[in-house]
């Protein structure tokens, strides 16, 4: 927020240098990011008038100007597109040094002599940018130094980073209150007495609030017979100093009071208000309204609308409508000063993508009890500057008044929190300096400070105003090392270390996604966000895999194709009842893309395939000692039809396979991508926590190969399981080393070759022992699967 030093002097007698004041404000918690000096007292910069202009003979975009500066006429070459004869302009004479670092000299520009420079506001440091030369009021005397002609006093603009919890500092009076506490001065608020007509405002306009939750208070005044025109110079300068352009005197007054008090106002052309009534209601879903910027806005259900007897005339707390704006022909004004629920304004402003000076203040929390002062202040200025006649009284709808909160002043606790030994009286003085009243043991919190809720908040106020540098540093402190061990967090850390050691790179993606797009991609219901940051982030993801695909797309677009990625993050699964919170689950996702070995001289130059992702999945399970897993065919929206699921004791742990072509096409991925996704909670549940030590046997093992011909439809896993179950304690492993279908095998059959390893911990096995086990295995698989030994 930008604040004018000169403006602040209306409320305080500031005796310290602006830069010192900047430091004091920053130490008090209001960080001043920049102090911008605005001055016009530059030597040799005077007021001039353009006598004539003609096109430069050697340049299409330059003009030859004759400029009268009172004492002489100068020939000046000007490149501004808006220069014209008869204009009053600032002229930098030869020898002038401009704030942009340019020293003016007599020179030739494309063969023509130039004896000075016609300046823009930007060239004089008066604004950040300009579209052309600065056009001054015609009445200014020629040849007079620019600052004296404009009666301009050097100003300093503080650019203050006001934190979201301090709506009270979004105004000049709010900042003056803080400076007053620093300097030990009370704030002088503008005093005024309104002269009202005999006609009551209540007889001219009716107000009804149909949504007190969205608009707890609505106050209004009627001002008649105003004359809309240009604002006086002082008002224009004050607005422009803090970056707000002048529109007309009526609108400028509402903006001035906003910047002064922090309370937004809105002026309606009263003659355009149908039925002389205001109805505050909620919008319907998809209702349209054209705002002051002449843009149609489609509203979400629940948006606060200000309506007259027939139609909406403003989006409450955000922006007015083009159908009731104040114009040059406006004679009568309905002046609004309301309070809107901050949560309602936040939702509507985000949904519409529309942020205004008003919405910024209402979204943070304006003062519900400051509506009347702001309203009266604006009415007084409308009477003074626009010749308005103020109707008697205020129409004020405030069905459920918001009362000041109370916090106990526990000075012992505050001293404990701060490590200080401040007296209770000292604390009271500090709190009262920022207009917090103390009654007995309670601090009365005014409604302009919604951020103060507990004793710790009072301690913070005392600390920043007492001075953090005045609080002694403690040499010792009590640190509690007791903490409850979260085994799941340790397990996740172990997973990350394991996957990193396997050559995978961790990524982190956002949980908020585009609900419509993801429902189309996944074919599943996405849990909606009621108050989304934007329309493109209005749902919570139900899988990590599309996010992985998006990361792969991002990298491939930057020529990074060989990727091995993993992510451990949350997904949000909808329940049968959508009014319940979603089921949160921690998932682990792995993605492989591009070459298996990368661009190495000894690389096989083979791309990752299904067996690579299978290998990573099996290696991970082995690393966490997960045994006895089964692999079954599986179908999921994110993978193609040949995916596999991993389960243990009949419960699925995860799945893997190739990225579904629909998702790959959406992310414009042409090469195959292989993915795996696991439930971290289930991996944690079934992991083996203790791995018992077994000494390596001293005796040799015996290998036997077994080639069986079985039906082609038979799942090989069932065959392997039968072999393991009937191999006894001596059978240590069963591995598949070949599956064959071809001419040497009967049609509809396949050959499965198994390698069996036998070993005893206490003796060398005999041929007869092995033969007995093999015969038993052959008998079982023959009966169960009609398996036959391959010839």
CORZI-V439609 format. One record per backbone hydrogen bond with DSSP energy under -0.5 kcal/mol. CO is the residue of the C=O (numbers start at 1). NH is the residue of the N-H. If there is no record, write none. Layout:
# CORZI-V439609
co->(CO CO)
nh->(NH NH)
This chain:
# CORZI-V439609
co->(1 3 4 5 7 8 8 11 12 13 17 18 19 20 21 22 23 24 25 26 29 31 31 34 34 35 36 37 38 40 40 42 44 44 45 46 47 48 49 49 50 52 54 56 59 62 63 63 64 65 65 66 66 67 67 68 69 72 74 74 75 76 76 78 80 84 87 87 88 89 90 91 91 92 93 96 96 98 102 102 104 107 108 109 112 114 115 117 117 119 120 121 121 122 123 133 134 134 137 141 144 145 146 147 148 155 156 156 157 157 158 158 159 159 160 161 163 166 167 171 172 173 174 175 176 177 178 179 180 180 187 194 195 199 200 201 201 206 208 208 211 211 214 216 217 218 219 220 221 222 223 224 226 229 232 233 234 235 236 237 238 239 239 240 248 249 250 251 252 253 254 255 256 257 257 257 258 259 260 262 266 266 268 268 269 270 272 273 274 274 276 278 279 279 280 280 281 283 284 287 289 289 290 291 295 297 297 299 300 303 304 305 305 306 306 307 311 313 314 314 315 315 319 320 321 322 324 327 330 331 332 332 333 333 334 334 335 336 337 339 341 342 343 344 345 346 347 348 349 349 353 356 357 358 359 360 361 366 367 370 371 372 373 374 375 376 377 378 379 380 381 382 382 383 386 388 389 389 390 392 394 395 395 396 397 401 405 407 408 409 410 411 412 413 414 415 415 423 424 425 426 427 428 429 430 431 431 432 435 437 437 438 439 441 442 442 443 443 444 444 445 446 449 451 454 454 455 456 457 458 459 460 461 462 463 467 468 470 477 478 479 485 486 487 488 489 490 491 492 493 494 495 496 497 498 499 500 505 511 513 513 513 514 515 516 517 518 519 527 528 529 534 537 538 539 540 541 544 545 546 547 548 549 550 551 552 553 555 555 556 559 561 563 564 565 566 567 567 569 571 571 573 576 577 582 583 585 585 586 586 587 588 589 590 591 592 593 594 598 600 606 609 609 610 611 612 613 614 615 616 617 618 619 620 621 622 624 625 630 630 632 634 636 638 640 643 644 645 646 646 647 648 651 653 654 655 656 657 658 660 661 662 663 664 665 668 672 673 674 675 676 677 678 678 679 680 681 682 683 687 690 702 704 706 706 707 708 708 709 710 711 714 715 715 716 717 718 719 720 721 722 724 727 728 730 730 733 735 735 738 740 742 746 748 750 750 751 751 752 752 753 753 754 754 755 756 757 757 758 766 767 768 769 770 771 772 773 774 775 776 777 778 779 780 781 781 782 788)
nh->(160 158 8 9 10 11 12 188 14 15 21 22 23 24 25 26 27 28 30 29 31 33 161 36 159 37 157 39 155 42 147 45 46 93 146 91 143 89 51 68 86 66 64 59 62 56 65 78 54 67 76 51 52 69 74 49 71 69 67 76 115 65 78 63 83 87 50 89 136 48 119 46 93 117 96 98 104 101 98 104 95 114 110 112 109 107 94 92 119 134 124 126 127 125 100 135 90 136 140 144 47 149 150 152 151 38 5 158 36 159 3 160 33 34 162 31 166 169 170 175 176 177 178 179 180 181 182 183 184 185 189 196 390 392 203 204 205 278 210 280 214 215 341 400 339 397 337 395 335 391 333 389 228 249 236 237 238 239 240 241 242 242 244 243 252 253 254 255 256 257 258 259 260 261 262 263 262 172 173 264 268 336 270 334 272 273 274 276 277 309 206 208 281 307 210 211 305 302 287 299 291 297 322 294 291 289 299 286 303 283 316 281 307 313 314 279 308 321 306 316 318 319 315 292 324 325 269 330 228 226 270 271 223 335 268 336 221 266 219 217 345 346 347 348 349 350 351 352 353 354 355 360 361 362 363 364 365 368 370 374 375 376 377 378 379 380 381 382 383 384 385 386 388 387 227 390 224 391 197 201 396 220 397 398 218 403 445 443 410 411 414 415 416 417 418 419 420 427 428 429 430 431 432 433 434 434 436 435 437 439 444 440 442 409 439 444 407 445 437 446 405 449 452 453 457 458 459 460 461 462 463 464 465 466 467 470 471 472 479 480 481 487 490 491 492 493 494 495 496 497 498 499 500 501 502 504 503 566 541 515 538 539 518 519 520 521 522 523 540 530 532 537 533 529 513 527 572 548 549 550 551 552 553 554 555 556 557 558 560 559 561 563 593 505 591 507 569 589 587 573 585 583 578 580 584 573 571 587 680 681 569 678 567 676 565 674 563 608 600 603 596 612 613 614 615 616 617 618 619 620 621 622 623 624 626 625 688 627 632 647 645 643 639 660 643 634 656 632 653 654 630 651 648 679 646 677 644 675 640 664 665 666 667 669 668 670 594 659 592 657 590 655 588 680 683 684 685 686 687 689 692 758 756 708 754 790 710 752 788 750 714 716 718 719 720 721 722 723 724 725 726 727 731 731 732 759 757 737 755 753 751 745 749 712 710 752 740 753 708 754 737 738 706 756 735 704 732 733 702 770 771 772 773 774 775 776 777 778 779 780 781 782 783 784 785 787 786 709)
